[in-house]
Amino acid sequence: EDGSGGGGGGGGGGGGGHHHKEGEALNEDLDDLDLYREEYTGRPRVASVLTQLIQYRAGINPTSGEAHGEEQKAANLGTILGVFFPCIQNIFGVLLFIRLGWIVGVAGGFQTLMIVLACCTCTLLTAISMSAIATNGRVPAGGSYFMISRSLGPEFGSAVGVLFYLANTVAAAMYVVGAIEIAIKYIVPQAALFEDFFNNARIYGLILLALMGICVMIGIRFVSKVAPISLACVLISILSLTIGFFVSNDSSSPRMCALGSRLLRTKDLMENGTMQCTKDPSGPIYRLYCQNQTDSEACQYFMRNEASAFPGIPGIASGVFVKNFWPSHYTDAGYLYDSNPPELGDKARGEEPSMADISTSLIMLIGIYFPSQRNCATIPTPDIASTLLFAANVDGRLLRDKFGVSLDGKLVAALMAWPTEWLILIGSCLSTVGAGLQSLTGAPRLFQAIAADSVIGLLAPFKVTTARGEPFRAQLLTLSMCAAGVLIADIDALTPLISQFFLMCYGFVNMATCLNSLLSEPSWRPSFRYYHWTTSSLGFLFCLGLMFMSSWYFAILAMFIAVAIYFYVQWKGATIEWGDATNGLQLSAAKKALLSVDEKPPHAKNWRPQLLVLLEAGDNLKPKHVCLLDLLSQLKAGRGLTIVGSVIQGMVYDHYADLDDAKAALRSVMKAKRVKGIVKMIVSQDVVQGIEHLVQSAGLGGLEHNCVMMSFPTAWSSAVPPSPQSQAWIGVRFHSALLQSAAMQAPVDLKRHHAEAYDKFMAVIRVSAVCGKAVLVPKNVDNFPTKFPDQKQTGTIDLWWIVHDGGLLLLLAHLLKRNKFWSKCRLRVFTVAQTSDNSVEMRTFMCSYISQLRMEADVEVVELQTAIMSAYTANRTLSMTNRCEVLSQTDSQGLADPQVFVDNLRDMKTAAETAAGGTTATSGHTNGDLSAEMENQYTFSANAARQEPALRSM
């Protein structure tokens, strides 16, 4: 026992030693991850990330009822029940039963195949593109809208989403009208309230729409329970029609009667329960054509042609396939299909079965037939088979009888059904109602999803759902719009409109795939490999071509709606970023354009002001002197680059996070001022160095600024002398009298930060001069007039041309005048001449120069003494002495007001010329009171020596 106990103890000790080793290994693992311990505080572990990625569900956000309601079983219908059969329900829907046979009879079997192939080629190419998008990530819900919006961006996505919604809404109206047509014309014609079918369709259509709306509002669960019944009717109808194609023969076929090529109504030929298809003078055909002796043409036609009775559905073995395959019978509304030359029909003579109720053509039939093929994503075997079997079984004249008038209102497709026509009639009617319920169920949810994305602000009220998660408001809107479509009451008028909306949607699916393929972005990795940008572009061209072929005016309407929504979203500014291909295309185009711009100086004709605007960031990171942006907005006629920059003082490690807030504040101010440009902000411990870096590095490649704009410092009158570096640089390069006088007059005991403004200002001038940039310094910019929509400035824009500064100043004044805010102002150019210059000749040359520049301005030449002129030519003067005396002398002589100075010169010249007996014409005008005007004068100082050639070639 002791031994065992000892052994047990030993075993326990061994176990303890084993666990101790595991703990040491675990600690060693943790020690190995010490390098990443700080990273885990701000970032999740890899295991957590993988779990979130696996559980991620993309798509349209669920409604409140779906998100908080009871857990529902996942719809695991599979490919057959969930995809194939619903598509079959749309393909073998109303158009197959009541329009395909008529299309075969009018266009012929061959051209009908071309119509089917064209429509299905379009949808097949779109399906290939859609497969690429759908497999480039997870798209569990949202359909075409989700794929397009996340691939092309909110602008395109919203436009196409609304069009897709309209397509489903109008399609629901088409299904309602189709169901009423089957019911009133073929099932219970006795229920007709009016002789005109359109009024019957409107009344009964609205009633049926109300019943369907109640079903939809009950909930999607109720609709899902009705869907299998509708789907079963479709399958039974298809099976019955397929069997009927092969069992049809002469013996079971209804008998038809025709006079020549004109099919006659059977009810007009019935006598004693028997159809009389003879030319007996006492027979019904003679009475139709020759009873009215004045109608000689009709009677002559009766005499020339024979009456013939024939089986309407002779079957495959009859040989009618050859007759129906090649020829087409397009004609205008009211004309007979088989007449050559075209001849108007007459219902009174029983010719209604052979009359065209609408004008027909190949492209028009494409628009009618396309809605039945919008879900065809493979080789259209059912449609090809149906086309060939209709052409092989039914006489062409009966196929062209659109509403079965010759058969007393019988549906041609139903007559071929086996074992009874009621399978087709009831099945097609219920199938059409089921397809309408699908459209009425999906369209409101799609619209609610578009509204929930918050891209189109006007749709915000429709993102609200009920407690059960039903989009009630969107349902009411859908039913209202569907009711408007029902009031049209004509399938042939609704189908082209539906085609435009679906084709527009499919076209953008192809465009999205094409753009993603061409851009080859790193995120574009679809698992579906059988696609190419050429197939996508071909699909887009197919969609565009079919749109204009089927109905060019509806195509223009659909494009107008899409363009209007696109620009509305762009105007309002989409706040959602989905990483779409449109942004990738913009980046690619911008990169290509930027690389194509040479870094060498542009040609003089292409020169324009590219502005870097320097704004000081306040303590709360909000920009100061934002009135600079008002001036910038009024100079946008130059169509140049705009960069708005600022420097945040501090360490990068401490203030880099503040950049986002500062940029957001600056962008909001720019948006309010309607200035479009690039925001460039940096963090620097030394503001002066930051400004120098900003002036040097702003821009990219050949797209960089050539002008620097900043506000004139307002605190210089109380500033301390500048730093030695600034003084030394001024002594070498600038010797600005204005700047030096501010330094001389400043008390020494004022705050140091006033001197910092001086250093910042000089830093901009230094680096701009070295880099060859023009400098624009608006003075008193905070008093600059803000642009209001209904306010326009009046008066004059005065420009003083002193030495070489006039080139850029003249361009700036011209750009200001092109703005409607300053358009009513006159431009006056004051050029300065010394006493030794010929002022008359200078004025002549100046007027010629202004004319060559294609500008309108009043020119004045002002003669100034050298001492006065030197105060304005700081960058040309080596020393500035006695400036205060010069300024006081100028003020005492009344020369501070330019208009007064010019008037004095005019008086002196006029007196001299009068004494000499000569006159000189002058231009300009004198304002009565210039004191208020001069208070609002805004002076631009520009270092424009490098920019002057641009003005010579304007």
ZISUL-V368488 format. One record per backbone hydrogen bond with DSSP energy under -1.0 kcal/mol. NH is the residue of the N-H (numbers start at 1). CO is the residue of the C=O. If there is no record, write none. Layout:
nh:NH co:CO
nh:NH co:CO
This chain:
nh:5 co:1
nh:6 co:2
nh:7 co:3
nh:8 co:4
nh:9 co:5
nh:10 co:6
nh:11 co:7
nh:12 co:8
nh:13 co:9
nh:14 co:10
nh:15 co:11
nh:16 co:12
nh:17 co:13
nh:18 co:14
nh:19 co:15
nh:20 co:16
nh:21 co:17
nh:22 co:18
nh:23 co:19
nh:24 co:20
nh:25 co:21
nh:26 co:22
nh:27 co:23
nh:28 co:24
nh:29 co:25
nh:30 co:26
nh:31 co:27
nh:32 co:28
nh:33 co:29
nh:34 co:31
nh:36 co:33
nh:37 co:34
nh:40 co:36
nh:43 co:39
nh:49 co:45
nh:50 co:46
nh:51 co:47
nh:52 co:48
nh:53 co:49
nh:54 co:50
nh:55 co:51
nh:67 co:63
nh:68 co:64
nh:69 co:65
nh:76 co:74
nh:82 co:78
nh:83 co:79
nh:84 co:79
nh:85 co:80
nh:87 co:83
nh:88 co:84
nh:89 co:85
nh:90 co:86
nh:91 co:87
nh:92 co:88
nh:93 co:91
nh:97 co:93
nh:98 co:94
nh:99 co:95
nh:100 co:95
nh:103 co:99
nh:104 co:100
nh:105 co:101
nh:106 co:102
nh:107 co:103
nh:108 co:104
nh:109 co:324
nh:110 co:325
nh:112 co:108
nh:113 co:109
nh:114 co:110
nh:115 co:111
nh:116 co:112
nh:117 co:113
nh:118 co:114
nh:119 co:115
nh:120 co:116
nh:121 co:117
nh:122 co:118
nh:123 co:119
nh:124 co:120
nh:125 co:121
nh:126 co:122
nh:127 co:123
nh:128 co:124
nh:129 co:125
nh:130 co:126
nh:131 co:127
nh:132 co:128
nh:133 co:129
nh:134 co:130
nh:135 co:131
nh:136 co:133
nh:137 co:135
nh:146 co:142
nh:147 co:143
nh:148 co:144
nh:149 co:145
nh:150 co:146
nh:152 co:148
nh:153 co:149
nh:157 co:153
nh:158 co:154
nh:159 co:155
nh:160 co:156
nh:161 co:157
nh:162 co:158
nh:163 co:159
nh:164 co:160
nh:165 co:161
nh:166 co:162
nh:167 co:163
nh:168 co:164
nh:169 co:165
nh:170 co:166
nh:171 co:167
nh:172 co:168
nh:173 co:169
nh:174 co:170
nh:175 co:171
nh:176 co:172
nh:177 co:173
nh:178 co:174
nh:179 co:175
nh:180 co:176
nh:181 co:177
nh:182 co:178
nh:183 co:179
nh:184 co:180
nh:185 co:181
nh:186 co:182
nh:187 co:182
nh:188 co:183
nh:191 co:188
nh:192 co:189
nh:200 co:196
nh:201 co:197
nh:202 co:198
nh:203 co:199
nh:204 co:200
nh:205 co:201
nh:206 co:202
nh:207 co:203
nh:208 co:204
nh:209 co:205
nh:210 co:206
nh:211 co:207
nh:212 co:208
nh:213 co:209
nh:214 co:210
nh:215 co:211
nh:216 co:212
nh:217 co:213
nh:218 co:214
nh:223 co:219
nh:224 co:220
nh:225 co:221
nh:226 co:222
nh:227 co:223
nh:230 co:226
nh:231 co:227
nh:232 co:228
nh:233 co:229
nh:234 co:230
nh:235 co:231
nh:236 co:232
nh:237 co:233
nh:238 co:234
nh:239 co:235
nh:240 co:236
nh:241 co:237
nh:242 co:238
nh:243 co:239
nh:244 co:240
nh:245 co:241
nh:247 co:243
nh:248 co:244
nh:256 co:310
nh:258 co:308
nh:259 co:262
nh:260 co:306
nh:262 co:259
nh:264 co:257
nh:269 co:266
nh:271 co:274
nh:274 co:271
nh:276 co:269
nh:283 co:280
nh:287 co:283
nh:288 co:284
nh:289 co:285
nh:290 co:286
nh:295 co:292
nh:296 co:294
nh:299 co:295
nh:300 co:296
nh:301 co:297
nh:302 co:298
nh:303 co:299
nh:304 co:300
nh:305 co:301
nh:308 co:258
nh:310 co:256
nh:312 co:254
nh:315 co:393
nh:318 co:315
nh:324 co:320
nh:325 co:321
nh:329 co:106
nh:334 co:356
nh:335 co:332
nh:336 co:343
nh:337 co:354
nh:345 co:334
nh:350 co:347
nh:351 co:346
nh:354 co:351
nh:355 co:352
nh:356 co:335
nh:360 co:331
nh:365 co:361
nh:366 co:362
nh:367 co:363
nh:368 co:364
nh:369 co:365
nh:370 co:366
nh:372 co:369
nh:373 co:370
nh:376 co:373
nh:381 co:379
nh:384 co:380
nh:385 co:381
nh:386 co:382
nh:387 co:383
nh:388 co:384
nh:389 co:385
nh:390 co:386
nh:391 co:387
nh:392 co:388
nh:393 co:389
nh:394 co:390
nh:395 co:312
nh:399 co:395
nh:400 co:396
nh:402 co:400
nh:404 co:401
nh:408 co:405
nh:409 co:404
nh:410 co:404
nh:415 co:411
nh:417 co:414
nh:423 co:420
nh:425 co:421
nh:426 co:422
nh:427 co:423
nh:428 co:424
nh:429 co:425
nh:430 co:426
nh:431 co:427
nh:432 co:428
nh:433 co:429
nh:434 co:430
nh:435 co:431
nh:436 co:432
nh:437 co:433
nh:438 co:434
nh:439 co:435
nh:440 co:436
nh:441 co:437
nh:442 co:438
nh:443 co:439
nh:446 co:442
nh:447 co:443
nh:448 co:444
nh:449 co:445
nh:450 co:446
nh:451 co:447
nh:452 co:448
nh:453 co:449
nh:454 co:451
nh:459 co:456
nh:460 co:457
nh:462 co:459
nh:463 co:460
nh:466 co:470
nh:469 co:466
nh:472 co:470
nh:475 co:471
nh:476 co:472
nh:477 co:473
nh:478 co:474
nh:479 co:475
nh:480 co:476
nh:481 co:477
nh:482 co:478
nh:483 co:479
nh:484 co:480
nh:485 co:481
nh:486 co:482
nh:487 co:483
nh:494 co:490
nh:495 co:491
nh:498 co:494
nh:499 co:495
nh:500 co:496
nh:501 co:497
nh:502 co:498
nh:503 co:499
nh:504 co:500
nh:505 co:501
nh:506 co:502
nh:507 co:503
nh:508 co:504
nh:509 co:505
nh:510 co:506
nh:511 co:507
nh:512 co:508
nh:513 co:509
nh:514 co:510
nh:515 co:511
nh:516 co:512
nh:517 co:513
nh:518 co:514
nh:519 co:515
nh:520 co:516
nh:524 co:521
nh:525 co:523
nh:527 co:135
nh:531 co:529
nh:536 co:532
nh:537 co:533
nh:538 co:534
nh:539 co:535
nh:540 co:536
nh:541 co:537
nh:542 co:538
nh:543 co:539
nh:544 co:540
nh:545 co:541
nh:546 co:542
nh:547 co:543
nh:548 co:544
nh:549 co:545
nh:550 co:546
nh:551 co:547
nh:555 co:551
nh:556 co:552
nh:557 co:553
nh:558 co:554
nh:559 co:555
nh:560 co:556
nh:561 co:557
nh:562 co:558
nh:563 co:559
nh:564 co:560
nh:565 co:561
nh:566 co:562
nh:567 co:563
nh:568 co:564
nh:569 co:565
nh:570 co:566
nh:571 co:567
nh:572 co:568
nh:573 co:569
nh:581 co:151
nh:584 co:580
nh:585 co:581
nh:586 co:582
nh:587 co:583
nh:588 co:584
nh:589 co:585
nh:590 co:586
nh:591 co:587
nh:592 co:588
nh:593 co:589
nh:594 co:590
nh:595 co:591
nh:596 co:592
nh:606 co:603
nh:611 co:641
nh:612 co:707
nh:613 co:643
nh:614 co:709
nh:615 co:645
nh:618 co:622
nh:621 co:618
nh:624 co:616
nh:628 co:625
nh:629 co:626
nh:631 co:627
nh:632 co:628
nh:633 co:629
nh:634 co:630
nh:636 co:633
nh:638 co:635
nh:639 co:636
nh:643 co:611
nh:644 co:678
nh:645 co:613
nh:646 co:680
nh:648 co:682
nh:650 co:684
nh:655 co:651
nh:656 co:652
nh:659 co:656
nh:662 co:658
nh:663 co:659
nh:664 co:660
nh:665 co:661
nh:666 co:662
nh:667 co:663
nh:668 co:664
nh:669 co:665
nh:670 co:666
nh:671 co:667
nh:672 co:668
nh:673 co:669
nh:675 co:670
nh:678 co:642
nh:680 co:644
nh:682 co:646
nh:684 co:648
nh:690 co:686
nh:691 co:687
nh:692 co:688
nh:693 co:689
nh:694 co:690
nh:695 co:691
nh:696 co:692
nh:697 co:693
nh:698 co:694
nh:700 co:703
nh:703 co:700
nh:704 co:702
nh:706 co:610
nh:707 co:610
nh:708 co:774
nh:709 co:612
nh:710 co:776
nh:712 co:778
nh:718 co:715
nh:719 co:716
nh:727 co:723
nh:728 co:724
nh:729 co:725
nh:730 co:726
nh:731 co:727
nh:732 co:728
nh:733 co:729
nh:735 co:730
nh:740 co:736
nh:741 co:737
nh:742 co:738
nh:743 co:739
nh:744 co:740
nh:745 co:741
nh:756 co:752
nh:757 co:753
nh:758 co:754
nh:759 co:755
nh:760 co:756
nh:761 co:757
nh:762 co:758
nh:763 co:759
nh:764 co:760
nh:765 co:761
nh:766 co:762
nh:767 co:763
nh:768 co:764
nh:769 co:765
nh:770 co:766
nh:771 co:767
nh:773 co:768
nh:774 co:706
nh:776 co:708
nh:783 co:780
nh:784 co:781
nh:793 co:821
nh:797 co:826
nh:799 co:828
nh:801 co:830
nh:805 co:802
nh:809 co:805
nh:810 co:806
nh:811 co:807
nh:812 co:808
nh:813 co:809
nh:814 co:810
nh:815 co:811
nh:816 co:812
nh:817 co:813
nh:818 co:814
nh:819 co:816
nh:822 co:819
nh:825 co:822
nh:826 co:795
nh:828 co:797
nh:829 co:858
nh:830 co:799
nh:831 co:860
nh:832 co:801
nh:833 co:862
nh:837 co:834
nh:839 co:837
nh:842 co:838
nh:843 co:839
nh:844 co:840
nh:845 co:841
nh:846 co:842
nh:847 co:843
nh:848 co:844
nh:849 co:845
nh:850 co:846
nh:851 co:847
nh:852 co:848
nh:853 co:849
nh:854 co:851
nh:855 co:850
nh:858 co:827
nh:860 co:829
nh:862 co:831
nh:864 co:833
nh:869 co:865
nh:870 co:866
nh:872 co:869
nh:876 co:873
nh:886 co:882
nh:887 co:883
nh:888 co:884
nh:889 co:885
nh:890 co:886
nh:891 co:887
nh:892 co:888
nh:893 co:889
nh:894 co:891
nh:895 co:890
nh:901 co:897
nh:902 co:898
nh:903 co:899
nh:904 co:900
nh:905 co:901
nh:906 co:902
nh:907 co:903
nh:908 co:904
nh:909 co:905
nh:910 co:906
nh:911 co:907
nh:912 co:908
nh:913 co:909
nh:914 co:910
nh:915 co:911
nh:916 co:912
nh:918 co:913
nh:934 co:930
nh:935 co:931
nh:936 co:933
nh:937 co:934
nh:944 co:942
nh:948 co:944
nh:950 co:947
nh:951 co:948
